[in-house]
Amino acid sequence: MTAEIDWGPIRALGQRVIESGEPLELTDEVRSLLRRSASEVAIPPEDAENALRSVPTATTLLGEITRRIREGSDRLGEARHRAYDLRDTGDLDGACRQMEEVLAVEVVPLYRKRAESMIRETTRLKSVAASGQPDPKLSDRAQLPVLLHRVQQGHPLELTEGMRAFLRRAAADVGMSEAETEPSLGSPERAGALLGQIRGRLRDASDRLEGAMSRMMELRDAGDLEGARQQIRDWLAVEVVPRYRRAAEENLAGLDEPPPGPLA
């Protein structure tokens, strides 16, 4: 299997044939696409070759490929969402179980790989929860709720150089200045409060993103582009977290792009 998987072509073919009812044309290109995609969703090569002997069986093969892609994506996405919620409340064992349940039924190698990767990450987060020290191999954002949960459970932060560097990075990531951050690094209590402020900024920014994007898309789909733009402007007026500001600016730029011209 190649390192990069592009399921855009097989999804597009499935939409035309399975959803819209167009007849499948078994060209050499289509046969190659079906063989490759079947391999990527763990359908044995001999089964794929047998299916490619006729249009009806090839159409059934296409349906099975797109079903595995769609259901696997939905299953992994829902499990990941639940795992993040559990992780953020300190239940790392529960987060691992979400991915283990995916692995118990998933056959698509890509989705299995992603679930296994999340289990490895969560296992490392358990070490962070036990030691109270950040892991340089993990993202700062993944470790924030774990370390904050420790503080909330009565375990003060140990202000090692690694912890101070972590807090400085995390604070800068949510738009906090050095003047805001440095005074909090002098005691475990103030550092713990800083950790809570950082986490709060991220949570509030995420909520603003979700709300603004939902309202923007509703207005855009109703044809009210100026109203959609105003939602993003209102978001930018209060957003302080740099990554979310960039997301707002990109969405605003997208709305300001002229519509495509008529085809020649």
Secondary structure, 3 states (H helix, E strand, C coil): CCCCCCCHHHHHHHHHHHHCCCCCCCCHHHHHHHHHHHHHCCCCHHHHHHHCCCHHHHHHHHHHHHHHHHHHHHHHHHHHHHHHHHHHCCCHHHHHHHHHHHHHHCCCHHHHHHHHHHHHHHHHHHHHHHHCCCCCCCCHHHHHHHHHHHHHCCCCCCCCHHHHHHHHHHHHHCCCCHHHHHHHHHCHHHHHHHHHHHHHHHHHHHHHHHHHHHHHHHHHHCCCHHHHHHHHHHHHHHCCCHHHHHHHHHHHHHHHCCCCCCCC
